[in-house]
């Protein structure tokens, strides 16, 4: 009986840059699924995939930051202006961190 397997692999996209990807194959065993992959990437893992994971539902998914923000926004006391202000501060903090990281990288 064939089952759906997820083959996770790394592909070289630049001189010093790798990207993780996955493909799904119907196979009878993990070895057969690994043999189905014909690319030049390095296979990291092969595992059975459930329907829940494919659909993006299930207990293994953690609550995301966006969902928590929505829950907090629906709580009384937080207005739309306050939510926009917090998003603006988060963007500014992210910009400052990336600029700082670039400066440190250039300094070394």
Secondary structure, 3 states (H helix, E strand, C coil): CCEEEEEEEEEEEECCEEEEEEEEEEECCHHHHHHHCCCCCEEEEEEECCHHHHHCCCCCCCCCHHHHHHHHHHCCCCCHHHHHHHHHHHHHHHHHHHHHHHHHHHHC
